Amino acid sequence: MAKGVAALMLGAEPPPAPPLVYRPPSTFVPDTSVWEKYVGNYLLPIYGVMRLYVSSGKLLADWTYTTPAQVLELEPYGDNDFVIRHHLGINEGVNVSFQSAPDGQVYLLLDGQPFGRRL
């Protein structure tokens, strides 16, 4: 979005937005006990701290510093394969997964790229 705004400010046409990859609703039945190894606070560059938690059988993420708090649902497609869902479309369809390091650190990946680490 920043590139589009910059282009407009310079009098140029903004680049086309990349198409969102649509994934139909998941039919995967998760073992929610697996999610406990993902739950916690994650430090995300630029965005601050994100809280990942389980509520009502769903894996959710929020930033408590926003008012009102923005809550994203991580819809499971596998034990370590999720897609972001949000009623306003914020990051809708972005793939989320987690990677554990030998030292026990857990990393949050967006579309396969490291994006943050658990505190």
N, C-alpha and C positions, 0 to 999 in steps of 0.2 A: 504494500500500500504506500510505503514511504517513497518508493521510486515513482509511483504514479503521481503523487502530490508534487514531488520535485519537478517532474516533467511538465506538469501543468503550470507551475510557477515560472518555469523557463519558457513557456509558450509552445511547448512541444506536446505531441500526443502521448498519453501514458501507454506503457506497454500493456498488452492484453494480460488479464489475470489467468494464472494457470487453472485448468479445469479441476474441479474437485472430483475425487474418486468416490463414486457412490458405492456403498456396500449395503445391500439389503439387510433388514433386521436379522440379527443372529438367531440361530436355532441351537447354538451350543449351550449345554447345561453345565455351568461351572461348578467346580468344587471350591466353594468360597473360603475354605480353610487355607488354600494356597495363597490367597490375597494377603494374609497376615504378614508375609515376608515383604510385601510391597508397601504396607501402611506406614505412614510417618510424614515428617516434614522434609521437603526437598528444596534445595537451594537452586534457583534457576537464574542464570545470568540475565541481567536487565529487569526481570520480572519480580525478583525478590524470593520470598518463601511461599511455597505452595503446600497446602496440607492435603494429604491423601488419606481417606478413611472409608470405612464400610458403614452404611446405614440402610436399613430396610432391605438387606440383601443386594445392595448395589455398591459398586466401587465408585466413590465420588472424590472430586478434587475441588478445592476452593482457595481463594486468596482472601484472607480475612480483612486485609487493609482496604478493600474496595467497598464502597457503600452504594447500593446494597451488595452484599457478597455475591460474587459470580460463582455458581456451582456448575461444574462440568461432570457429566456421567461418563465413565469408561465402560462402554458396552463390550462384554467379553465375546471373542470369537474363538478363543482357546485359553489355556491356562496362562499364557504369556503373550496374548495377542488381543489387543483392545482397539476400539475406535471411539474417538471423542464424539459425544452427543450433547447438544445444548439447544435449548428452546429458541434462542436468538441466532443460532448458527455460528457462534464463536468457536473457531477451530473445528467446526463440524467436519467429520470424516477423516481427521488426521489419525494415522496409525500410532499407537502407543505400545511400547513393550518395555521390559526391564532386563537389566543385565547385572549379574552378581560378579564381583571381582574376588580373586583369591583371598584378599584381606577382609572380606565380609561387606565391603562397601556395595551399595546398590545404586545403579545409575538408571535414570529415566531416559528412554530413547523416543524421539519423535520421528516417524518415517525412517527408522533405522539409524538415526544420527543421535549421538549423545546430546542431551539437552539440559540435564541437571543431575544432582546427586543427593542422596538422602543424608540428612544431617544426623 
